[in-house]
Amino acid sequence: MSMRRLRITASIAAVAAVATGTLAVLAPMSSAAAAVCATAWRSSSVYLGGALVSYGGHNWAAKWWTQNEIPGRALVWADRGVCDGGEPSPSPTPTVTPTVTPTVTPTSTPDPVGFVVTQPQFEQMFPNRKPFYTYTGLVAALSAYPGFAKTGTDTVRRQEAAAFLANVSHETGGLYYIVEQNTANYPHYCDRSQSYGCPAGQAAYYGRGPIQLSWNYNYKAAGDALGIDLLRNPYLVENDSAVAWKTALWYWNTQRGPGTMTPHDAMVNSRGFGETIRSINGALECNGGNPQQVQSRIQSYQRFVQILGTTPGGNLSC
């Protein structure tokens, strides 16, 4: 059975709810009635959906997970109106913008297996990741799908790696969440109609890992493909970094989801980043379903290709 029913973490679902309208844009108040300024925005801080900051004399509310995106210049921030009495807004940390062509190619040598993302680049992409999501675990998982980020030109390889990591970043809040946060959902991922049932228990198949693998039939399919008994031991996905990364690569390289091709095929056949979004969560986000979530994924992808010293290509949206 395909991954069409893959569930998003409760945290990401909550972010989507915010992005679809629970944060209204308020008209700026007059200076006489200005609200008290929230804590000043910091470029190095990570903000989840609903977080309130001040910048440039206004309060701003985050619609979803964000870091180093300046209020007033990015869709992730909703203007909550003029404020007064806060500390001066900090100057943003200088960053490379989309209009600047990177002048320095990656300075670190790729790892021994030839992965186009070096460990310093990985750490730059995910400065607030949980220690569980190790670079070593990711590199160890690459052997399961040797065509990943090694097919086509050097540009295509870097674009595929950036696309995979951008989608994973969106699904996990920057590699912050390891397991699904809404524990009330845990008993709902056992499909008893499957002949093999749920040998690990009714509530054992909740979302885990970089792609938030869920449902007993998906653990069975991924485990069969990887030669790991995940049906009987789904907890490996939250306890073994390499296994967790392998489940994400399994989906990326073999599953079409609600799309028409695997994300791997989309990138190596020049169909563009937008097609990877369609394959992962297109039923909810593409064709106008949730353009703000799509834009969030695109922004991560654009940042990651810059870190890898390449360009994003075309067809970024779905």
C-alpha positions as CSV (number, residue, x, y, z in Angstrom):
1,M,0.0,0.0,0.0
2,S,1.3,3.4,-0.8
3,M,2.2,6.2,1.6
4,R,-0.9,8.3,0.6
5,R,-2.2,8.1,4.1
6,L,1.1,9.2,5.7
7,R,0.2,11.4,8.6
8,I,1.9,14.7,9.4
9,T,3.0,15.4,12.9
10,A,0.6,17.2,15.2
11,S,3.1,20.0,15.4
12,I,3.2,20.5,11.7
13,A,-0.6,20.2,11.4
14,A,-0.9,22.9,14.0
15,V,1.4,25.1,11.9
16,A,-0.8,24.5,8.9
17,A,-3.8,25.5,10.8
18,V,-2.1,28.8,11.7
19,A,-1.0,29.3,8.1
20,T,-4.6,28.9,6.8
21,G,-6.1,31.7,8.7
22,T,-6.0,31.5,12.5
23,L,-3.7,34.4,12.6
24,A,-5.5,37.5,11.3
25,V,-3.6,40.5,10.0
26,L,-4.7,43.4,12.1
27,A,-4.7,47.0,11.0
28,P,-1.9,49.0,12.6
29,M,-3.0,50.8,15.7
30,S,-2.3,54.4,16.3
31,S,0.7,55.2,18.3
32,A,-1.5,56.3,21.2
33,A,-3.0,52.9,21.5
34,A,0.1,50.8,20.5
35,A,0.5,47.4,22.1
36,V,3.5,46.6,24.2
37,C,6.3,45.2,22.0
38,A,7.0,41.5,22.3
39,T,10.5,40.2,22.7
40,A,12.6,41.4,19.8
41,W,13.1,39.1,16.8
42,R,16.5,37.3,16.7
43,S,17.9,35.9,13.4
44,S,19.5,33.0,15.2
45,S,16.3,31.9,17.1
46,V,13.9,29.3,15.9
47,Y,10.2,30.2,16.1
48,L,7.2,27.8,15.8
49,G,3.8,28.7,14.5
50,G,2.1,31.3,16.8
51,A,5.3,32.7,18.2
52,L,5.1,36.5,18.8
53,V,8.1,38.8,18.2
54,S,8.7,42.5,17.6
55,Y,10.7,44.1,14.8
56,G,10.8,47.5,13.3
57,G,8.2,48.9,15.7
58,H,5.6,46.2,15.0
59,N,4.6,43.0,16.6
60,W,4.7,39.9,14.3
61,A,3.3,36.4,14.6
62,A,4.9,33.4,13.0
63,K,2.6,31.3,10.8
64,W,4.8,28.3,10.8
65,W,8.4,27.2,11.7
66,T,10.9,29.8,10.8
67,Q,14.5,30.9,11.4
68,N,16.5,33.9,10.0
69,E,13.5,35.1,7.9
70,I,13.1,38.9,8.6
71,P,9.6,40.1,9.7
72,G,8.1,42.2,7.0
73,R,10.1,40.5,4.3
74,A,8.9,36.9,4.4
75,L,5.4,35.4,4.1
76,V,5.9,33.4,7.3
77,W,5.3,36.6,9.4
78,A,1.9,38.2,10.0
79,D,1.8,41.9,11.0
80,R,0.1,42.2,14.4
81,G,0.3,46.0,14.4
82,V,2.4,48.9,15.8
83,C,3.9,48.3,19.2
84,D,5.7,50.4,21.7
85,G,8.2,50.0,24.5
86,G,10.2,47.0,23.3
87,E,14.0,46.8,22.9
88,P,15.4,47.9,19.6
89,S,15.1,45.3,16.8
90,P,18.4,43.6,16.2
91,S,20.1,43.9,12.9
92,P,19.7,40.7,10.9
93,T,22.6,38.4,10.5
94,P,24.0,39.0,7.0
95,T,22.9,36.2,4.7
96,V,23.3,35.3,1.1
97,T,20.1,36.4,-0.8
98,P,18.7,34.7,-3.9
99,T,20.0,37.6,-6.0
100,V,23.6,36.9,-5.0
101,T,25.5,34.2,-6.9
102,P,27.6,32.2,-4.5
103,T,31.3,33.0,-5.2
104,V,32.8,30.3,-3.1
105,T,32.3,26.6,-3.9
106,P,32.0,24.2,-1.0
107,T,35.3,24.2,0.9
108,S,35.0,20.8,2.5
109,T,35.8,17.6,0.8
110,P,32.7,15.3,0.3
111,D,32.6,12.3,2.6
112,P,34.3,9.0,1.5
113,V,31.1,7.6,-0.1
114,G,30.8,10.7,-2.3
115,F,27.8,12.4,-0.7
116,V,27.5,16.0,-2.1
117,V,26.6,17.4,1.4
118,T,29.5,17.8,3.8
119,Q,29.1,17.6,7.5
120,P,29.7,21.4,8.0
121,Q,27.0,22.1,5.4
122,F,24.6,19.7,7.1
123,E,25.1,21.4,10.4
124,Q,24.7,24.8,8.7
125,M,21.3,23.7,7.3
126,F,20.1,22.3,10.7
127,P,21.6,24.4,13.5
128,N,18.9,23.4,16.0
129,R,18.4,19.8,15.1
130,K,18.1,17.1,17.8
131,P,21.3,15.1,18.3
132,F,19.5,12.0,17.2
133,Y,19.5,13.2,13.6
134,T,23.2,12.7,12.9
135,Y,25.2,13.3,9.8
136,T,26.9,9.9,10.4
137,G,23.5,8.3,10.4
138,L,22.5,9.9,7.1
139,V,25.7,8.9,5.4
140,A,25.3,5.3,6.7
141,A,21.8,5.2,5.3
142,L,23.0,6.1,1.7
143,S,24.0,2.6,0.9
144,A,20.4,1.5,0.9
145,Y,19.7,3.7,-2.2
146,P,23.0,4.3,-4.1
147,G,21.3,6.3,-6.8
148,F,20.2,9.0,-4.4
149,A,22.1,12.3,-5.0
150,K,24.5,10.4,-7.3
151,T,22.5,10.4,-10.5
152,G,23.1,13.0,-13.3
153,T,25.3,16.0,-13.3
154,D,26.9,17.5,-10.2
155,T,24.2,20.2,-10.2
156,V,21.4,17.6,-10.3
157,R,23.0,15.7,-7.5
158,R,23.2,18.8,-5.3
159,Q,19.7,19.8,-6.2
160,E,18.3,16.4,-5.2
161,A,20.1,16.4,-1.9
162,A,18.8,19.9,-1.2
163,A,15.3,19.0,-2.2
164,F,15.3,15.9,0.1
165,L,16.7,17.8,3.1
166,A,14.3,20.8,2.5
167,N,11.2,18.5,2.6
168,V,12.5,16.6,5.6
169,S,13.2,20.0,7.3
170,H,9.7,21.1,6.8
171,E,8.2,17.8,8.0
172,T,10.2,17.8,11.3
173,G,10.6,21.5,12.1
174,G,14.3,21.6,11.1
175,L,15.0,18.0,12.3
176,Y,13.7,18.9,15.7
177,Y,10.8,16.4,16.1
178,I,11.7,12.7,16.2
179,V,8.2,11.3,16.9
180,E,4.7,12.5,16.3
181,Q,3.7,15.0,19.0
182,N,0.0,14.2,19.3
183,T,0.0,11.0,21.4
184,A,-3.8,10.8,21.1
185,N,-3.3,9.7,17.5
186,Y,-1.0,6.8,18.3
187,P,-3.8,4.0,18.6
188,H,-5.2,5.1,15.2
189,Y,-2.4,3.8,13.0
190,C,-3.1,0.1,13.2
191,D,-5.0,-1.2,10.2
192,R,-6.4,-4.5,11.4
193,S,-7.6,-5.5,7.9
194,Q,-4.0,-6.3,7.0
195,S,-3.3,-10.0,7.3
196,Y,-0.1,-9.4,9.4
197,G,-2.0,-7.2,11.9
198,C,-0.1,-5.1,14.5
199,P,2.3,-7.4,16.3
200,A,4.1,-4.5,18.1
201,G,0.8,-3.3,19.6
202,Q,-2.2,-1.2,18.7
203,A,-0.4,2.1,19.4
204,A,3.0,1.3,18.1
205,Y,2.9,2.7,14.6
206,Y,2.8,6.4,15.1
207,G,4.9,8.9,13.1
208,R,8.7,8.6,13.5
209,G,11.8,9.8,11.8
210,P,12.6,12.4,9.1
211,I,9.6,11.6,7.0
212,Q,7.3,10.7,10.0
213,L,6.7,7.1,8.9
214,S,3.3,5.9,10.2
215,W,0.7,3.0,9.9
216,N,1.5,-0.7,10.3
217,Y,1.4,-1.3,6.5
218,N,4.0,1.4,5.9
219,Y,6.3,0.0,8.5
220,K,5.8,-3.4,6.9
221,A,6.6,-2.1,3.4
222,A,9.6,-0.1,4.4
223,G,11.0,-2.9,6.5
224,D,10.6,-5.4,3.8
225,A,12.4,-3.1,1.3
226,L,15.2,-2.4,3.8
227,G,15.6,-5.9,5.2
228,I,14.7,-4.8,8.7
229,D,11.7,-6.1,10.7
230,L,10.1,-2.8,11.4
231,L,6.6,-4.3,11.7
232,R,7.7,-6.1,14.9
233,N,10.1,-3.5,16.0
234,P,9.0,0.0,14.8
235,Y,10.9,1.6,17.7
236,L,14.1,1.2,15.7
237,V,13.0,4.3,13.7
238,E,13.2,6.5,16.8
239,N,16.2,4.8,18.3
240,D,18.6,4.2,15.4
241,S,19.6,7.2,13.4
242,A,20.6,5.3,10.3
243,V,17.4,3.3,10.3
244,A,15.4,6.5,10.6
245,W,17.2,8.0,7.6
246,K,16.7,4.8,5.6
247,T,13.0,5.0,6.0
248,A,13.0,8.6,4.7
249,L,15.2,7.5,1.7
250,W,12.8,4.6,1.1
251,Y,9.9,6.9,0.7
252,W,11.9,9.4,-1.4
253,N,13.2,6.8,-3.8
254,T,10.3,4.4,-4.1
255,Q,7.0,6.0,-3.2
256,R,4.8,8.3,-5.4
257,G,2.3,9.3,-2.6
258,P,-0.4,11.5,-4.1
259,G,1.9,12.4,-7.0
260,T,2.7,10.7,-10.3
261,M,6.4,9.9,-9.7
262,T,8.8,9.4,-6.9
263,P,10.6,12.5,-5.5
264,H,13.9,11.0,-6.8
265,D,12.6,10.7,-10.3
266,A,11.2,14.2,-10.2
267,M,14.7,15.7,-9.4
268,V,16.8,13.5,-11.7
269,N,14.3,14.0,-14.6
270,S,14.2,17.8,-14.3
271,R,10.6,17.9,-13.2
272,G,11.5,20.3,-10.5
273,F,11.2,20.7,-6.7
274,G,7.4,21.3,-7.0
275,E,6.9,17.7,-8.0
276,T,8.6,16.5,-4.9
277,I,6.1,18.5,-2.8
278,R,3.3,16.9,-4.8
279,S,4.6,13.4,-4.0
280,I,5.0,14.1,-0.3
281,N,1.9,16.1,0.6
282,G,0.4,17.3,-2.6
283,A,-3.2,16.2,-1.7
284,L,-3.2,18.9,1.0
285,E,-0.8,21.6,-0.2
286,C,-0.7,21.7,-4.1
287,N,-3.1,23.3,-6.5
288,G,-3.8,26.1,-4.1
289,G,-4.5,23.8,-1.2
290,N,-2.1,25.5,1.1
291,P,0.3,27.9,-0.7
292,Q,1.9,29.1,2.4
293,Q,3.2,25.6,3.3
294,V,4.4,25.2,-0.2
295,Q,6.3,28.5,0.0
296,S,7.8,27.4,3.3
297,R,9.2,24.3,1.6
298,I,10.5,26.4,-1.4
299,Q,12.3,28.8,0.9
300,S,14.1,26.0,2.6
301,Y,15.1,24.5,-0.7
302,Q,16.4,27.8,-2.0
303,R,18.5,28.3,1.1
304,F,19.9,24.7,0.9
305,V,20.9,24.9,-2.7
306,Q,22.8,28.1,-1.9
307,I,24.6,26.3,0.9
308,L,25.6,23.6,-1.6
309,G,26.8,26.2,-4.1
310,T,24.3,25.5,-6.9
311,T,21.0,26.9,-8.3
312,P,17.4,25.7,-7.7
313,G,16.3,25.1,-11.2
314,G,12.8,25.6,-12.4
315,N,9.3,24.4,-11.5
316,L,9.7,25.1,-7.8
317,S,6.0,25.2,-6.9
318,C,3.1,22.7,-7.3
